[in-house]
């Protein structure tokens, strides 16, 4: 995130927040804060980074895209 009031600097984060809210938060009923944190961590770590296809990356997940350019 960047300067306050600069939508161009924040566009990527705003897009991610929209995806997080649409695909995870709005579809769940969390029991408590710990439950919400577990669900959100799973969404980001497992679904968003390892399984969800991203059009800007040629329809591959970020983990696969990164592995192509930074082999372990």
Number of C-alpha atoms within 10 A of each C-alpha: 11 11 9 8 8 10 13 10 13 14 13 12 13 14 10 13 13 13 13 16 13 11 13 17 17 9 9 11 10 13 8 8 9 10 12 16 12 11 16 17 13 14 19 16 13 13 14 20 18 16 16 16 16 14 9 9 12 10 11 17 19 19 15 16 16 12 10 10 8 8 7 5
